[in-house]
């Protein structure tokens, strides 16, 4: 679990989504028991994902962490936008496949 990134909040606000009140949390065993699908989005999460209950499917989306982007502020914000848009497309494709 990490703190809130002000750039992520700003980029999501561009699409009318307010994530400023959201918090990242660690996945608990109880959460896993209720999950049909777990999606990991970084290498560390993929590697350290706990053993999943039988019948729980896992997908890994290897996304670069936009918080590690370098360059000008405009370049960094573009990396955040690209990540946001990539996630949107992946979620839409996932929803269409269910």
N, C-alpha and C positions, 0 to 999 in steps of 0.2 A: 504494500500500500504506500502510495506517495501523496504528497501534498497537492494542492491545486496549482496549476500552471496558468498564470494570467493570460498568456498567449492562447492557450487552448480555450479558455473562457471567451476571449475576444473573437476567435475564429468561429466558434459555435454560435455566438451571438449574431454573427453575420447572416446565419441561416434562420434566425429567429428562435434558436434553442438556447435557453438559459441553463447552464450547468453550474452556475456559481454556488448553488446550494448543495451540490452533489459532493460526496466523499468517496474516495477509493477505500475498499475494504479487502481484507484477506478472506479467501474462500474457506468456509468452515466445513467440517465433515457433514453437518446437518444440511448445509446448502447442496453439497454434492449428492447426498441421498435423494434429494428432490429434483435433481437435474437430469434431463434427457440428453442434453448436449452441452459440452464445455468447449469454448473457443479461447485459445491462448493467442496472444498477439505479439509476444516478444520471446526471444530465445531463452531468457532466464525462466520465464513462466512455463515454457514448453518443457524445459529440462527439469524443473522442480515441481511440476504438476503432480499432485498426489495420485496414488493409485485410485482409479475411478471404480465405482460400483459396477457390477455386471449390467450390461445393457446401456450404459452411458457412453455416448459417442463423443470423441474428441476430434476437433479440427484445430490445426495450427495455421495462423495467418502470419507469416514472417514479415512484420512491419518494422521499418526503421523508426527509432524513437525520435520524433521531431524535436524534443527537448535537447537533443545532442547536436542539432543543426548549428552550423557556423556561417558567418557572413554578415552582410548588412541586415538591419532589422527587416527590410522589405524581403530579402532573400529567405530569412528565417521564417517569416510569416507565410511565405509561399510554400515552404516545406510543410508547415502546419496545415495549410489549405489542402495540399496534395494528399496528406495523410487522412484528413477528414473525408475528402471525396473518395479515396480508396476504400475506407471503412464503409461509407454509405453504399458504394457499389457492391461490396462483398456481402453486406447485410441484406441488401435487396435480392441478390442472387441466392443467398441462403433461404430467405423467405419464399422465393419463387420455387425453390426445390423441395420445400416441405409439403 
